[in-house]
Amino acid sequence: MAITINSRATWGQYAPADLRQHASAPPAPSQNPKWSGHMGVFLHYLGAGTTADLGTEEACRRAVAEVYVDHKNGGEFEGDIAYNYLVCPHGQVYEGRGEQRGEGNGGTSPPIEGVGRNEGFYSIVGMIRSQDVASEAMLRAIRSLIEHLRTNVTRKAGNKILPHSFGYDTDCPGNLHMYARPGSTIDPSVPWRAPADIYVYRTQKWVNETYDTAPGYVICSETGYTGWNTVLALTQGLQHELGISPTVQTFGPGTFNAVKNRRLMPDSEPNQNLLRLYNGALWCKGYWASPFLVGWGADSQSSLQELYGHIGLDYGNVAQRLNMWPHVLKSLLRMDQFQLVPGGDPNIRAIQQRLNSRYVAGIGIPAMSLVPCDGIYSRDVQQGLMMAIQYEIGIAMGSINGYFGPGTQAALKSRGAANLTGDLRYLFRAACYFNSPTYTANGQANYLAADIGTDAQTGTHLGWLQSFQRFSQIPVTGRNDYTTWAQLLVSSGDTSRDATGCDCITEITPQRGQLLKANGYRIVGRYLDEHLAPDDPFYLGKALKPGEPQTILNAGLRFYPIFQYNGTVLDNFSRAKGYDQGKKAHQKAVEHGIGAGTCIYFGVDYDATDEEITSHVVPYFNGVKAGLAELGGRYTFGVYGSRNVCIRVSKDAGARWSFVSGMSWGFSGNLGFPLPENWSFNQIHEYAFQPGWGLDHNIWRDGSDPGVSAVGQG
């Protein structure tokens, strides 16, 4: 990060005439022989009040000069400004004592790890006061300054970032306190993150200070960023106030019923700590509330009413308002969003609000919670949709659970497959919209939002539905038959349908090849290698055996190669491992005589989250790509995993084909995501084909990966 440090002369010119020469002169060398700065930095601020007057850079320079005069005349900082550097709200960095000495960190306080505070630490002042928050420009400048001190100076700073108040009785550094720690956004060793929220920070500090000794309470990080640890800490605070002990990090039935039985909305709640918790929860959800968490004012009340509307509820309905308060509070104390988020779809949000209005508030399905209303089709929304469908097809209220089980399947084959009207037709079409886009020979096909809420049999609905059925490789009926319902609702779809693909860990002998062919299979997936030695207790013997590829071909089958070295946990994915495994897969494929251009599928055999896909899985596949390329690019690569894994790896790393783990329909990566455009295999069912021979039943998409039809030498 490039940085410009303004010399003392830039602000020294504003010092009184008798001090101007000293103020403008380069910093004097330290009189402390132990001075090094090697431990890190302390953060400071300017004290009580506000810096609203620092609107120009001249005003900032005058303010630095005022600090200098105060310290110069105070007699405690060796006759100079105490701080090494000062950073103004506009992101300008000013030299104080520079690299030469440190005096402003409370030197008489106890040492830190045996090192004096003014000996081992630089002091950096963010030029804010108690009523201010740091600007992004200031934070970026402090971050650049810390990197400069760690890398480009003679006395390099260590990795510690501490608040002046660390071990010292002071309010300093004010609202910079939430950044005064390693790993915050001013730490150049971690990725930049947007500025924190001072109101979330106040909530975190208050909840920790108030409930630290409550049985079971888990301290949340005081970072100014909302996260699960914050809302769960608020949940524990709520439990403590409701008399639940020990507190736990779950808003379960006990907490729900305690809120329900209290029968008090916030505007009539006398418990001030409960009101602080409610205000804090609103801040964490992105709504304006009491700035210092105290009381329940007009801002808090307005935000609560707004939240009800965003959820799809009628705050003006007094009975609904009170009955839904436990549900609303539970949702407040989760990470669900109820405002349209970037990338969210307002039509999806309307469906989400209708699910809440009809099935939670109206019908009151016991197992159903409020779904997010953020415009994103997610796991929780899919669960809510499933419960709504279960209600409409006649599943008993006590049996509604969001599970695509035998009772639901049977009802979809009867009631669900009949002519649809009203709410069930709406839900079917909502499911169509959730699965959009689908793909045709001419490109992408999007479901028309206007078709969701009408009972009319429109040509656009029919056209999209037929395209979806064709793309999913199910019968193109244009109707709401069971197979289509299943394909819309779960990644496995109708597991009873015929398939021509399979995969297994078992060697395909001539006899097994004949059995596969006789049962309708045309292609089998087999592993190129195994990472365990034969004497390992977990060894499976899953790798292709010498001559086995030709045996498969002799049986009239094709095969597709799979490579997976224990791809079941996050730590097994990195760019370096992908690079090594890409080269290993190439070598094994060559050993078996597999021809150039063949696609090798690399497996992600667990429910990777979107964050994990970004941090580990995509780098792994970039490593695979580099490893294959280094050996001449003889083979292409595909990805095995959840729908989200396949979509992301195809988009971000360039996988040629996707082998979808559809039978893992409970994976978060399979809920709320459509089939990837480049799917070649969809693994829908695992079963014992013969005793001791397990087989995965895979839909092989017409016109996709042809697999291997011949082997030879090189």
N, C-alpha and C positions, 0 to 999 in steps of 0.2 A: 504494500500500500504506500503510495507516494504521500509525503507529508511536508508541509511548509511550517516551520517554527519561526514565528515573528520574534525578532530580537528585543531585548529590553528597551532599546532606543525607541521602538514604536510606541510604547506606553510611557517611557521615562520622560518624554517631552511634556507630559501633562502633570508631572510632579511640581511642587513648589520650586521657585527659582533657586533657593539655596540647596535643594536636594537633587536638582535635575541632573547634574553631572554624574552623581553617584548612581541615581536610578537608571540612567541610560548606559552606564558602563557595563562591560561583560561581567558575568558573575564572578565573584572572588573565589579562589580555591577553598575547599573545606578545611576548617581547622581541626576536624576530627579525623585522626589517622585511621579509624576503623570504618570510615564511610565507604560503602561499595554499591548499595542499591541492589544487591544480588538476590534478595528474597522476593521482591516484587514491587507492588504499588499499593498505596493507600489512596482512597477517594475522599474528597472533602467537598464542602459547599460553602456559600458565603454567609450563612446564618439566617436569622429570622427575617420575615418580610417577603417582598417580591422584587423581581428584577424587571418589572414592566417598563421601567425607564430605559432599558438597554436596547433601544430600537435601532440604533446605528452603531457602526464599528467604532466611531469616535467615542460614543458613550461607553462602550465596553473598555476601550483603552483608558479612559478616565477612571473607570471603576477599578481597573488593575492598579493604577497609580494610587488610588485611595487606599487599597489594601496595603500597598507598599508603605505609604506614609504611616498608616496605623501600626504596622509592624516595626517600622524604623524607629518610631517614637515610643514604642511600648517597652523597649529595653530587654526583651526576652528572646529575641531571635538573632543575636549577634549583629544587630543594627541593619537588618536587611529584610526583604520579603521572605516569608517562611517557606513558601511552596516552590517546588521545582518547576511546575508548569501550571498554567491556567488555560481553560478552554471555554470560550464564550458561546452563547446560544447560537451564533451563526456558524460555528464550526471552526473559528480561528484559534490557533494554538499560540500562546504567548509564553515566552521564556521568563522564568522567575530566577531561581538559582541554577536552572539548567542541570547539567550533569555533575555540578561541582560539589554540592552538599545537600543534605536534607535536614530540616529542622522543624517541620510542621506537624509531625505525627504523634505528638504526645510523648516526648522522649523520656519523661520520668515514670511512665507506666511500665509494668513488667515487660521484660523482653519476650519475644516470640521465638520459640525454639532456640532460646539462648542468644538471640541476636537482638540488639537494640532497635527500637522502632525508627529512630532517626539515623541509624547506621546501615540498615539493610534494606530500606524501602524508599522508593521515590514517592513524592506527594504530588497528586494531581487534583486540581480544583475544577469542578464543573461549576461554572458561574451561574448558579441558580440559588434561590433562597427557599425558605420553608413552604411558601405558597406556590412554588413553581414546579413544573415537571421538565425533564430534559428533552430538548428537541432532538429529532433524528440527526440533524447536522452535528450537534454536540456529541451524541453517542458515537457516531461514525468517526469523528475526530479523535475522541478518547481512545477508541479501538485502534486507530492508526498510530496514535502516539504510543500506546502500549507495545504494539508490534515494533515500532522504531526503537523503543528502549530495550526490547528483548533481543534485537538483532543488529542494530546499526550504531551502537555507542560503545565506548571503551568499557564503561562499568555497566555490563548488561544486567537487565532486570530479570528476576526469577518469575515463576508462574503464579505466585500468589496475587490475588486481588482482594483487598480487605477494606471495610468501611472504617473511617476514623474512630467510630464508636466501638470497634473491636477491642475489648479489654479496657475501655476508657469511657468515662461518664460524660457523654456528649450526645446531642441529637444529630451531629454531623455524620454522614453527608446528606441528611434530609431525604428527599425523594430519590436520590441517587442510590440509596441503600439497596434497592432491589437489584441493582446491577453490580454491586460491590462483592462479587464472588467469581471464582473461576467457573467457566462454562456459561457465563451470561453473554449477552450479545456484544458486549464490549471486549470480550476475550477473543483475540485474533486466532486462537487455536481451534475455534469452533465456527460453524457457518453463521453468517449474519442472520439475525432474526429481527422482525419489526419491533419497534419500541413496546415495552410492557405497559400495562394498564395500572395506573396508580390506585384505582378503586379496587381492583382485584387484589393488588398488593396489600392494601389496608385490610381487606377481608381476610387474607391469609394470615397476616400478623395477629389480627384480633382473634380469630378462631383458635390459633395455636396458643396464644396467651391465656385465653379463657378456659380451654378444655384440655390443656396439657396434662392435668392430673386426673381427668375423667377415666374410669376403668376402660381399658381397651383402646383408648384414643391413639391414633397414628398421626404424628406430626406431618403437615403438608409443607411442600417447598414454598418458600416465600420469594417468588420470582416475578410476580405481576402478570403471569400468564395462566389462564384457566386450563385446568387439566383434571383428569380423573382423581388425582390425589387431593385436589382442592374440594371438589364437590362431594367426595366421600368423607372428607373431614367435616364439611358442613352437615352431612348426614349424621355423623356421630355426635356433633353438637346438638342437633335436633333431638336425637334419641336421649341424650343426657337431660335436656330440658323437659322431655316428656316422661322422665322417670324410668327409662329403659337402661338396665345395667347388667352386664358390661355392654358398652357400645360396640357396634360392629360396622364394618364398611359395606353394608348392604341395606337398601331400602326395601325390606321384606314385609311380609304380612303383618308382623307385630308393629312395625313403624307405621305402616299404612293405617291399620286399625286405630292406633293411638291418635293419629291426626284426625281420622274420621270421627272418633268418639269425642274429641275435644270440641268439635262443631263451632269453631271460631275462625272467621276470615281475618286476614291481617288488619283490616281497618277497625276491628273491634277487639284485637288481641292486647291484653294488658302486660304480658310478659315481654319486657324490653329486649331480653336476649334472643327470644324467638324473632322479634322484629329485626334485630341485627342480622340474624341468620337469613331471613327472607330478603332483606336488602342486599346482603352479600351474594345470595343466589341470583338475584336479578342482575347485579353487576357482572357476575361470571357468565350470565347468559347473553350479555350485550345490551341490557336495558338500563336506562337511567334510573337511579334510586337515590336515597339519602347519601350525600357525599361522605359523611362520616358514620354511616350505618345507623344513626340514632333516629328513633321514632318512625312514624309512618306518615310521611307528608304527601302533598299533592303529586309530586313526581313519582313516588313509589306507587301510589294508587293508580295513576294514569298508566304507568308501565304494566301493572298487573292486568288492567282492563285490556290493554293492547295485546298482551300475551294471550289472554283468553281468545281474543279474536284471531290471532295468528294460528292458534291451535285448531280453530274451527268451532269454538264454543261460543255460546251466547251469554255474555256476562250480565246482560239485562234480565235474563231469566233467573229469578232469585233462587228457585229450587235447584236449577242446574248449576248455578254458581257455587252453592254450598256443597252439593253432592260431588261435584267434580274437583273440589279443592284438594283432596288427598291425591288424586291423579295428577293434577297440575303441579303440586309440590314435588311429587315423585319425579316428574319430568324436569322440573327446575334443577333437581339434584342429580341430573345425569348430564351427559355431554350432547344430548339431542339438541338440534336447532329447530326453531319454529319460524325463522325468517328465511326468505329465499337467499341461498348462499351463491357465491360465484360459481357459475356452471350449472346451477339449479334450473329446473324447468317449471315454469308456473303452472303448466297443465298437470304435471305430477303433483305439485303442491296442492292443487285443487282436489285431486283424488285423495291425497293424504288427509286433508281437512274433512272430507266427506267420511272417510273411515272413522275419524274421531267423533264427528258429530252424530252419525247414525249408530255406529256399533259400540262405542264406548259410552257416550253421553246418553244416547237415545235408548238403545236396546239393553246396554249394560252387560255385555258378555263378560262373565266373571274372570276368565283367564286373560282378557285383552287389556293391554295398557295403551296409553296414547302413543301414536306413532309420530316420528318427527315430521315436520312440515317445512322441509328445506328445499324441496324440489329434486331430491336425489332418491332414486329407487335403491333401497338398501335392504339389508337382512331384516331389520325390524319392520320395515314397511311390508316386505314379503310375508312376514309372519302375520301381520295385521290383515293383509289381503286374504291369506289362507283362512284365518278365523272367520272373516266376514263371509267368505264363500261357504265355509262349513255351516254357518248359520242359515244361509239362504238355501242350501240344498237339504236342510232338515236334520242336521246333526243335533242331538240333544244338547242344551246349553251346558250341562255339566260335563259333557264329553268333548266340547270344543277345545282344541289344544294347539292348533296350527301345524299339526303333524300330518303328513300325507300318508296316512295309514290305510288299512283295509276298509274301514267304514267309509272314509272319505272317498276312496277309489270306487267303491260300490255305488255310492250316491251319485258320483259324477257320471258313472256309466248309465244311470237311469235318469234321475232328475236333471243332471247337468247336460245330458245329451239330447234332451227334449228341446222344443222350441223355447227360446229364452225371451223374457220380457222383464221390464222393470229393473229391480236392483241386481238380480243375478246377471241379466244381460249387461248392465253397466259394469259389473265386476269382470265379466269375460272380456269386455272391450278395454277395460283398464289394464288387464293382464296383457292384452295385445299391445297397448301403448308402452307398457313397461318393457316389453321385449323388442321394441323398435330401436334402431332400424333392423330390418332384415335385408337380404341381398338377393339380387336377381342377376341374370346374365348381362343386364345393362347397367348394373351398379346398385346403389343403395336405394332402399324403399322405406319411407317413413310412414308411420301410422298417422292418419289425419285426426287431430285433436277433436274436430267437430263431430267425428263419428262415435266418440266415447259416450256422450249423453243422450243419444237418440235411439229409439226402438226401430227406426227405419233400417231396412236391409239395403244399405247403400252400395254402389258399385266400388267405391274406394275401399270400404271395409272388406268386401269380398275379395277384391284384387290383392290387398295386402295379406289377408289370411291365406290365400292360395300361395302367394310368394313365400310366406313364412313356412308353410307346410313343405313346399318344394325345397327350400333352403335347408330345413331341418331333416329332410329325407324321411318324411312320414307321408301317409296317403294324402293326396291332394283332393280333399273333399269339399273344401270351402265351408265346412260346418264345425259346430262346437262338439265334435265327437270326443270320446274319452282320450284317445291318443293325442289329440290337439290340446285338450285341457292339461294333460300331463306334461306335454312339451312346454307349455306356457308357464307351468308352476314349479317344476323341479328340473334340475339339470340332467337327471337320468332319463326323464320322460317316461314313456311306457316301457317298462323293463321286460315285458313279455313279447315285444316285437322281434321279428327275425333280424339277424345280423349276419354279415358275411365276413366280419373281422373278429379277431380275438388276440389275446396275448397271454403268456404264461411264463413261469420260471422253470418249467419242466422240459427236458430234452424231447424233441420231436423225433421219434423213431419211425421207421416205415409203417408200422402198424398204427401208431398214433396219427400220423399224417393221413392215412386212409380213413380213419374214423372222423377226423376233422372235415375232410372233403365230403364224406357221406352225410354229415350233419349240416351241410350248407355253408361251411366256412370256405373262404377263398384266399385269405391272407392271415398270417400269424405274426405277432410281434415277439421278438426274442432278444435277449440281452447279449451285448458284445463281450461283457467282462463282469467280474465280481471283485469287489475290493477286499474280501476276506480270504484268508488262506484256508486250504482244505481242513487243517487241523483246528480251526477256530470253531467253538461250540455253536456259533450263529451262522456258520457257512451254509449256504443254500444250494450250491452247485448249479446256479441259474444260468451261467454263461453258455453261449453256443459251443458245442463240441466240434472237434475237427470232423469235417465231412457232413455235419448236420445241415448246413445250408443246401447242399445238393440233395440230401434226403428229402427236405421239405419240397424242393422243386420237383423231384421225381414223383411226389404224391399229387402233383397237379396244383400245388399251392404256391403262393408268393409269400415273402416275409418282409418285415420292416425292422431295422435295427434300433435297439434302445440302449442307452448308456446311462447308468445311475450308480454312483458310488455313495450309498447311504445318504440320499438326498431328502432325509426326513426331518432335519433340524436346521435352523438358521445358520449356525456356525459352519455348516458344510458348504456354504456358498460365499465365494469371494472371487475376484477377478483372477487371482493367481491360481486358485483351484480350477476354475473354468479353463484357463489357458493350458494347464497340465492335462486335464481330462479331455480337452479337445484333441490334443496331440495323441493321447493314449487311445481314444476312440478311433482316430485315423489309422493308427498302427494295427489295431485289432481288425478293423474293417478290411484293410489290405491283406492281412493274414488269411482272412476267409474268402478272399477273391471277390469282394463286393465291388461292383463297378463304379466308375466316376459318376458324379451327379446324384448319387443316392442321398436321401435325407436321413440323418441320424437323430433320433429323439433323445434329448437330455431331460432327465426327470426332476421335477420339483414335487416331491411326494408328501407334502404337508400343506396346511392351510396358511400360506404366506399372506400377511397383511399387505395393504398397499404401501405402507412405509417400508416394510421389509423387502418388498419387490424393488423399491427404489434404491435402498441402501445396500442390498446384498445380491438379489436375484438377477437384476439387470446387469450389474458389473460381472457376475459369474458368466452370463451368456456373452457379454462382450469379450471376456477371456476365452470362451469356447471359440468364438468367431476368429479371434487373433491366432489361437493355436492351430485351427484348421487352415487358416490362410498362410501361416508360416510354412506349412508342409505342402503348399501348392494349391490349396482350395479345391482339392479333389472331391470333397463331400460338402453338402449343405447341411444345415442344422435345423431341427425343429424343437418344439418345447412340449413337454408333458406336464400338465398341472391343471389347476382350477381355471375356470373361464377367465377370471381377472388376470391370473398369471399369464395365460396364453395371449390375451389381448395386449397386456403391457409389454411382454417380451417381444412379441411380433412387431409392435409399434416402435419400441425404444431400442431394441437390439437387432431387429431384422430377421427373426425366425421365419423360415420358409413355410412350414406347416405347423398346425396346432393339433396335438393329441390331448383331448379334453378328458379330465378325470370326472366325468359326469356322475358316476355312481356315488361319489362323495357329495351328495346333494346338500348335506348339512354344512359344508364348508362356507365360510363367509364369502370366499372368492367365487362361489357358485350361486350365491343368492344376490339378486339384484344386478346381474350381468348377463347380457345376451351371449349366444354362441359367437365365438370369434369368426370374423369373415373368412379366415383361412383354415377353418377346421378340416381335418382329414379323417380323424377317428374320434368317436365319442364313446368312451368306456361307460357302459350303462348298467352292467350287472356282473357280479362275481358269483360263481357257483362251482360245485364239484362235478366236473364233466364225467369223471370216473373216480372210484375210490383212490385217494392219494394223488389225484390229478386235478388241481384247481385251475379254472379257466376264467378269464375276463372276457365278457361278451361285448364286442365293440361294433358300433355302426361304422361302416367304411363308406365314406362319402363318394358318390359317383364323380368321376372326373378329377379327383384330387390326387394325392400321392400314389403313384403306381406301385411303390414298393420295389422289391428286388425280384426279377424274373429270370436272371441268369447269373452265374458266378464263373470266374475264370482266374487266371494268374495275372495279377497286376492290371 
